[in-house]
Amino acid sequence: MSNLKSEALRRIALQIDDPDLLANIQTMLASEPGRIALDPREPDVVIVDHLVVCDRAPIIVLEDATNSLALLKAGVSGVVPLDCTLTDLLLAIDAVTHGFAILPRDAQGPVSTRNYPSDISFPSPQDPILTARELEVLRLLAEGASNKLIARKLGISFHTAKFHVASIAAKLDATGRTDAVAQAVRLGLILL
């Protein structure tokens, strides 16, 4: 069983046309019975190998990196390489259920505002939302760093780190640390 922690059992629906890929993904997910359940009726996530329309759950597409940004723009929540590992797939499942978008590291195409859905508003470069230091803190938040670890890595006091985290949350109109990271991803301030 994976050493990754899970908050809850994730229900997964598979809509994969390629029989070999389907068998591979089913085998991988079957190795996590306490964490993953195949449930096509009420899924938390739908994993596909082709673009589908689904408004009931986030969609992860198994695809090479060439179409990743176009798929994200089309409304999928994540793109994972066809040759993904179980760990990659589990991380993607957890991320999209928390509202994050996932792209392969080698996604093709420039990452800019034109690659995102039109309903996302981006800050103008002339009017940045966060300071350079807040962006450093935000990147560490996205890695799951505590205030104490942020302070240590940036060479600042614990109280200053705590202040930066609170300032980021306020500027992004976030309810907490996790929501601040989610808002930053939606605004294109960071990529996960």
C-alpha positions as CSV (number, residue, x, y, z in Angstrom):
1,M,0.0,0.0,0.0
2,S,1.2,3.5,-0.8
3,N,2.8,5.6,2.0
4,L,0.8,8.6,0.9
5,K,-1.9,9.8,3.4
6,S,-5.5,10.0,2.3
7,E,-8.3,12.0,3.8
8,A,-11.0,9.7,2.5
9,L,-11.8,6.9,0.1
10,R,-11.8,8.3,-3.4
11,R,-14.5,6.9,-5.8
12,I,-13.1,6.7,-9.4
13,A,-14.9,6.2,-12.7
14,L,-12.8,4.9,-15.6
15,Q,-13.8,5.9,-19.2
16,I,-10.8,4.4,-21.0
17,D,-11.2,3.1,-24.5
18,D,-7.7,1.5,-24.9
19,P,-8.0,-2.0,-23.4
20,D,-4.4,-2.3,-22.4
21,L,-4.3,1.1,-20.7
22,L,-7.6,0.3,-19.0
23,A,-6.2,-3.0,-17.6
24,N,-3.0,-1.2,-16.5
25,I,-4.9,1.6,-14.6
26,Q,-7.4,-0.9,-13.1
27,T,-4.5,-3.0,-11.8
28,M,-2.7,0.1,-10.3
29,L,-5.9,1.3,-8.6
30,A,-6.8,-2.1,-7.3
31,S,-3.5,-2.1,-5.3
32,E,-5.0,0.7,-3.2
33,P,-8.3,-0.9,-1.9
34,G,-8.5,1.3,1.3
35,R,-7.9,4.4,-0.7
36,I,-9.5,3.9,-4.1
37,A,-12.9,2.4,-5.1
38,L,-14.0,2.0,-8.7
39,D,-17.5,3.6,-8.8
40,P,-18.9,4.7,-12.1
41,R,-22.2,5.9,-10.6
42,E,-21.0,8.6,-8.2
43,P,-17.3,9.2,-8.8
44,D,-15.1,11.8,-7.1
45,V,-12.9,11.7,-10.2
46,V,-13.3,10.5,-13.7
47,I,-10.2,9.1,-15.5
48,V,-10.3,9.1,-19.2
49,D,-8.1,8.6,-22.3
50,H,-10.1,10.9,-24.5
51,L,-11.9,14.2,-23.9
52,V,-15.3,13.7,-22.5
53,V,-17.9,16.1,-21.0
54,C,-18.6,15.5,-17.4
55,D,-20.1,18.0,-15.0
56,R,-20.4,15.6,-12.1
57,A,-16.7,15.2,-11.2
58,P,-13.2,16.5,-12.0
59,I,-11.7,14.8,-15.1
60,I,-8.1,13.5,-15.4
61,V,-7.0,12.7,-18.9
62,L,-4.3,10.2,-19.6
63,E,-2.4,11.8,-22.4
64,D,1.1,12.7,-23.7
65,A,2.2,16.2,-22.9
66,T,1.5,17.7,-26.4
67,N,-2.1,18.6,-25.8
68,S,-2.0,19.3,-22.0
69,L,-2.7,23.0,-22.1
70,A,-5.5,22.7,-24.7
71,L,-7.1,20.0,-22.6
72,L,-6.9,22.2,-19.5
73,K,-8.5,25.0,-21.4
74,A,-11.2,22.6,-22.6
75,G,-12.2,22.0,-19.0
76,V,-10.4,19.0,-17.7
77,S,-8.9,19.2,-14.2
78,G,-5.7,17.3,-14.9
79,V,-3.5,15.7,-17.5
80,V,-1.3,12.8,-16.5
81,P,1.2,11.0,-18.8
82,L,0.1,7.7,-20.2
83,D,3.1,6.0,-18.5
84,C,2.3,7.5,-15.1
85,T,3.2,5.7,-11.9
86,L,0.7,4.8,-9.2
87,T,2.1,7.6,-7.1
88,D,1.6,10.1,-9.9
89,L,-2.0,9.0,-10.4
90,L,-2.8,9.1,-6.6
91,L,-1.3,12.6,-6.3
92,A,-3.3,13.8,-9.3
93,I,-6.5,12.3,-7.9
94,D,-6.0,14.0,-4.5
95,A,-5.0,17.3,-6.2
96,V,-8.0,17.6,-8.5
97,T,-10.4,16.6,-5.7
98,H,-9.1,19.6,-3.8
99,G,-9.6,22.0,-6.7
100,F,-6.1,22.0,-8.2
101,A,-5.3,21.7,-11.9
102,I,-2.5,19.2,-12.8
103,L,-0.2,19.3,-15.8
104,P,2.8,17.1,-16.7
105,R,6.1,18.8,-16.0
106,D,6.9,18.8,-19.7
107,A,3.6,20.2,-20.9
108,Q,4.0,21.7,-24.3
109,G,3.2,25.3,-25.1
110,P,3.7,28.6,-23.3
111,V,2.0,29.0,-20.0
112,S,0.2,32.3,-20.3
113,T,-3.2,33.8,-19.7
114,R,-4.4,32.8,-23.2
115,N,-4.1,29.1,-22.2
116,Y,-6.6,29.3,-19.4
117,P,-10.4,29.4,-19.4
118,S,-11.8,32.8,-20.2
119,D,-13.6,33.1,-16.8
120,I,-10.3,33.3,-14.9
121,S,-9.1,36.8,-14.2
122,F,-5.4,37.5,-14.1
123,P,-3.5,40.3,-12.5
124,S,-1.8,42.7,-14.9
125,P,2.0,42.7,-14.8
126,Q,1.9,46.4,-13.9
127,D,-0.2,45.7,-10.8
128,P,1.1,42.5,-9.1
129,I,-1.1,41.1,-6.4
130,L,1.8,39.7,-4.3
131,T,5.2,41.0,-3.5
132,A,8.3,39.0,-4.6
133,R,8.7,37.8,-1.0
134,E,5.1,36.8,-0.8
135,L,5.5,34.8,-4.0
136,E,8.5,33.0,-2.3
137,V,6.3,32.2,0.7
138,L,3.5,31.1,-1.6
139,R,5.7,28.6,-3.4
140,L,6.7,27.2,0.0
141,L,3.1,27.0,1.0
142,A,2.3,25.1,-2.1
143,E,5.0,22.6,-1.1
144,G,3.2,22.2,2.3
145,A,5.7,24.1,4.4
146,S,4.8,25.2,7.9
147,N,5.3,28.8,9.1
148,K,8.4,27.5,11.0
149,L,9.9,25.9,7.9
150,I,9.1,28.9,5.8
151,A,10.9,31.1,8.3
152,R,13.9,28.8,8.4
153,K,14.2,28.5,4.5
154,L,13.8,32.2,3.9
155,G,15.9,33.3,6.9
156,I,13.1,35.3,8.5
157,S,11.4,35.2,11.9
158,F,8.5,32.9,12.6
159,H,6.3,36.0,13.1
160,T,7.3,37.5,9.8
161,A,6.5,34.2,8.0
162,K,3.1,34.1,9.8
163,F,2.5,37.7,8.7
164,H,3.3,36.9,5.1
165,V,1.0,33.9,5.1
166,A,-1.9,36.0,6.5
167,S,-1.2,38.8,4.0
168,I,-1.2,36.3,1.1
169,A,-4.5,34.8,2.3
170,A,-6.0,38.3,2.6
171,K,-4.8,39.5,-0.8
172,L,-6.2,36.3,-2.5
173,D,-9.4,36.4,-0.5
174,A,-8.6,32.9,0.8
175,T,-10.1,31.2,3.8
176,G,-6.8,29.6,4.8
177,R,-3.4,28.2,3.6
178,T,-4.8,25.5,1.3
179,D,-7.4,27.9,-0.2
180,A,-4.6,30.5,-0.8
181,V,-2.7,28.0,-2.8
182,A,-5.8,27.0,-4.7
183,Q,-6.6,30.7,-5.5
184,A,-3.0,31.3,-6.6
185,V,-3.2,28.3,-9.0
186,R,-6.5,29.6,-10.4
187,L,-4.9,33.1,-10.9
188,G,-1.9,31.6,-12.6
189,L,0.5,32.9,-9.9
190,I,2.0,29.4,-9.4
191,L,1.8,26.1,-11.2
192,L,1.7,22.8,-9.4
